[in-house]
Amino acid sequence: MADPRGFLKVRERQTQPRRPVPVRIMDWKEVYERQQAGTLHDQASRCMDCGVPFCHQGCPLGNLIPEWNDLVYRGRMGEASERLHATNNFPEFTGKLCPAPCESSCVLGINQPAVTIKQMEAEIAEQAFDDNNVEPILPQRHTDQTVAVIGSGPAGLATAQQLTRAGHTVAVYERDDAVGGLLRYGIPDFKMDKSILDRRLEQMRAEGTRFRTNVAVGKDISWDQLRRRYDAVVVATGSTIPRDLPIPGRELDGVHFAMEYLTESNRSVAGEAVPDQIHAKGKHVVILGGGDTGADCIGTSHRHGAASVTTLAIGKEPPVERPEHQPWPMMPTVFEVQSAHEEGGDRTYLASTVEFVGEEGRVTGITVAETEFVDGRRLPKAGTERTIKADLVLLALGFTGPEPAGLQQQAGTEFDDRGNVARDGYYMTNTPGVFAAGDAGRGQSLIVWAIAEGRACAAAVDKYLMGETRLPAPVAPTDQAISML
Ligand SMILES: Cc1cc2nc3c(=O)[nH]c(=O)nc-3n(C[C@H](O)[C@H](O)[C@H](O)COP(=O)(O)OP(=O)(O)OC[C@H]3O[C@@H](n4cnc5c(N)ncnc54)[C@H](O)[C@@H]3O)c2cc1C
């Protein structure tokens, strides 16, 4: 433990600096800047090395947080990176994007602001790249086993990297023209610049992972063909069916799924020509639904130069402080202030959307009513309707599950009651040799879960192929013990 009295001496929690709002909304560069070494050292000293580090349990990856806090405090950033990479393939993604459930379960957080764990992770990862410390890790031996990973989001990438390093020949199939899943075409550059993704892919390519883009499995090549060609197949296709809102006026021009808007914006920021791009310039934008997707639409709309940005949520406004029914060390639902929320826009809660209204086929407004709870159901309260001006409506209502993509017909693989790919305690589906990881199996979730599942799924695949495995398995998809792997 670095400084036994550190948490008493440094009581203030200081997170990474952010670029000023008026400056950052003029471009697509990242909002967060690097932290100064002195501040980082002081913040690291707040970690109490509390003996029973609940942060390990809060993090799906089981990150060894007190260990790397101690190393940061001592300025041993290279070793900190080694400990960080021991449990996380892509700490630069989670350091920038994770909502940090670890911080919710930090023991210091019981009566003081939690340790700035996420900032520590981000800085260790960036320093490692600055120091050319992130090198390809080549397998010690090659097996004669082959694996196809379908989908190149964080789950597919983590699975592929682990299995490549275990010596298997791994090909990642991606239907998009570029690798990365939601890291590429969902999450905007102001949250994570695409160069951060590309430099990690460079490492993966150098290690031997192969990428096949523009191949939609189930259409361009069947699941059955893949099963015959490879010794194991991993479904990491994400949860991509957007939840719709089939109310009057849904067909009007100007009402779009959030992902249509974000994908086009990401392509345009990457320098692609996007004909008839959905654009918010000068428009009154209304976003239905909160969460990460909603926040990304807010930030993107402001950078497009929207006239106004309003978010409508059907639920109650969450409390600012941790509510009693979600005590420490749980991750509470509290009023979220992401960087995009700092940039402006209104947020209205308990708003039920009744219909989209329009003129000449284009949306001009939304009729909303207050939400009332009847028998536990949320319904629009009669007599409270009002119409809000809207030229662009973005539906950010979540995702209902993975696309079927012929998986059931071609490979006989079953889906569960929630519409996700069904798997057992070891990530295997009912089709022998076919596994599922990430949002495709657990439903819409987080990057940290996608990486954790990717790592654990890789261990399960390795054991299936070789009879035993040395790969770590941080999480089980069900309550069944993964320790048997
Ligand atoms: C807009 C948005 C913002 C988000 N922001 C955050 C955030 O800030 N922090 C956070 O922790 N989480 C965030 N999330 C959630 C997070 O991105 C996901 O949980 C995570 O990406 C899931 O990873 P995955 O690998 O399972 O799937 P995905 O990232 O969805 O990747 C699946 C990939 O599979 C490909 N694919 C699908 N079907 C096929 C097929 N038949 N053949 C070939 N390829 C196929 C898709 O094209 C895609 O590239 C966000 C989600 C969205 C939508």
Ligand as a Chemical Component Dictionary entry (heavy atoms), coordinates in Angstrom:
data_LIG
# 
_chem_comp.id                   LIG 
_chem_comp.type                 NON-POLYMER 
_chem_comp.pdbx_formal_charge   0 
_chem_comp.three_letter_code    LIG 
# 
loop_
_chem_comp_atom.comp_id 
_chem_comp_atom.atom_id 
_chem_comp_atom.alt_atom_id 
_chem_comp_atom.type_symbol 
_chem_comp_atom.charge 
_chem_comp_atom.model_Cartn_x 
_chem_comp_atom.model_Cartn_y 
_chem_comp_atom.model_Cartn_z 
_chem_comp_atom.pdbx_ordinal 
LIG C1  C1  C 0 -24.864 4.426   -29.428 1  
LIG C2  C2  C 0 -24.318 3.528   -28.369 2  
LIG C3  C3  C 0 -23.424 4.038   -27.440 3  
LIG C4  C4  C 0 -22.900 3.221   -26.448 4  
LIG N1  N1  N 0 -22.034 3.759   -25.546 5  
LIG C5  C5  C 0 -21.502 2.964   -24.585 6  
LIG C6  C6  C 0 -20.584 3.496   -23.641 7  
LIG O1  O1  O 0 -20.262 4.681   -23.659 8  
LIG N2  N2  N 0 -20.063 2.648   -22.705 9  
LIG C7  C7  C 0 -20.400 1.313   -22.650 10 
LIG O2  O2  O 0 -19.883 0.577   -21.807 11 
LIG N3  N3  N 0 -21.297 0.796   -23.538 12 
LIG C8  C8  C 0 -21.844 1.582   -24.491 13 
LIG N4  N4  N 0 -22.746 1.052   -25.381 14 
LIG C9  C9  C 0 -23.008 -0.409  -25.355 15 
LIG C10 C10 C 0 -21.832 -1.160  -26.002 16 
LIG O3  O3  O 0 -21.398 -0.484  -27.162 17 
LIG C11 C11 C 0 -22.223 -2.602  -26.345 18 
LIG O4  O4  O 0 -22.651 -3.220  -25.153 19 
LIG C12 C12 C 0 -21.048 -3.362  -26.929 20 
LIG O5  O5  O 0 -20.545 -2.751  -28.095 21 
LIG C13 C13 C 0 -21.466 -4.804  -27.272 22 
LIG O6  O6  O 0 -20.402 -5.444  -27.886 23 
LIG P1  P1  P 0 -20.629 -6.681  -28.864 24 
LIG O7  O7  O 0 -19.273 -7.045  -29.356 25 
LIG O8  O8  O 0 -21.426 -7.714  -28.173 26 
LIG O9  O9  O 0 -21.529 -6.146  -30.069 27 
LIG P2  P2  P 0 -21.376 -4.946  -31.105 28 
LIG O10 O10 O 0 -20.435 -3.907  -30.644 29 
LIG O11 O11 O 0 -22.773 -4.525  -31.406 30 
LIG O12 O12 O 0 -20.743 -5.636  -32.386 31 
LIG C14 C14 C 0 -21.436 -6.610  -33.129 32 
LIG C15 C15 C 0 -20.863 -6.662  -34.530 33 
LIG O13 O13 O 0 -21.385 -7.798  -35.213 34 
LIG C16 C16 C 0 -21.618 -7.449  -36.573 35 
LIG N5  N5  N 0 -22.599 -8.379  -37.125 36 
LIG C17 C17 C 0 -23.897 -8.524  -36.773 37 
LIG N6  N6  N 0 -24.480 -9.502  -37.496 38 
LIG C18 C18 C 0 -23.524 -9.996  -38.326 39 
LIG C19 C19 C 0 -23.514 -11.016 -39.317 40 
LIG N7  N7  N 0 -24.604 -11.732 -39.589 41 
LIG N8  N8  N 0 -22.363 -11.252 -40.004 42 
LIG C20 C20 C 0 -21.233 -10.534 -39.733 43 
LIG N9  N9  N 0 -21.195 -9.551  -38.803 44 
LIG C21 C21 C 0 -22.322 -9.285  -38.098 45 
LIG C22 C22 C 0 -22.130 -6.030  -36.474 46 
LIG O14 O14 O 0 -22.002 -5.359  -37.723 47 
LIG C23 C23 C 0 -21.223 -5.458  -35.389 48 
LIG O15 O15 O 0 -20.041 -4.911  -35.967 49 
LIG C24 C24 C 0 -23.303 1.852   -26.372 50 
LIG C25 C25 C 0 -24.237 1.342   -27.283 51 
LIG C26 C26 C 0 -24.745 2.172   -28.264 52 
LIG C27 C27 C 0 -25.749 1.616   -29.231 53 
# 
loop_
_chem_comp_bond.comp_id 
_chem_comp_bond.atom_id_1 
_chem_comp_bond.atom_id_2 
_chem_comp_bond.value_order 
_chem_comp_bond.pdbx_ordinal 
LIG C1  C2  SING 1  
LIG C2  C3  SING 2  
LIG C2  C26 DOUB 3  
LIG C3  C4  DOUB 4  
LIG C4  N1  SING 5  
LIG C4  C24 SING 6  
LIG N1  C5  DOUB 7  
LIG C5  C6  SING 8  
LIG C5  C8  SING 9  
LIG C6  O1  DOUB 10 
LIG C6  N2  SING 11 
LIG N2  C7  SING 12 
LIG C7  O2  DOUB 13 
LIG C7  N3  SING 14 
LIG N3  C8  DOUB 15 
LIG C8  N4  SING 16 
LIG N4  C9  SING 17 
LIG N4  C24 SING 18 
LIG C9  C10 SING 19 
LIG C10 O3  SING 20 
LIG C10 C11 SING 21 
LIG C11 O4  SING 22 
LIG C11 C12 SING 23 
LIG C12 O5  SING 24 
LIG C12 C13 SING 25 
LIG C13 O6  SING 26 
LIG O6  P1  SING 27 
LIG P1  O7  DOUB 28 
LIG P1  O8  SING 29 
LIG P1  O9  SING 30 
LIG O9  P2  SING 31 
LIG P2  O10 DOUB 32 
LIG P2  O11 SING 33 
LIG P2  O12 SING 34 
LIG O12 C14 SING 35 
LIG C14 C15 SING 36 
LIG C15 O13 SING 37 
LIG C15 C23 SING 38 
LIG O13 C16 SING 39 
LIG C16 N5  SING 40 
LIG C16 C22 SING 41 
LIG N5  C17 SING 42 
LIG N5  C21 SING 43 
LIG C17 N6  DOUB 44 
LIG N6  C18 SING 45 
LIG C18 C19 SING 46 
LIG C18 C21 DOUB 47 
LIG C19 N7  SING 48 
LIG C19 N8  DOUB 49 
LIG N8  C20 SING 50 
LIG C20 N9  DOUB 51 
LIG N9  C21 SING 52 
LIG C22 O14 SING 53 
LIG C22 C23 SING 54 
LIG C23 O15 SING 55 
LIG C24 C25 DOUB 56 
LIG C25 C26 SING 57 
LIG C26 C27 SING 58 
# 
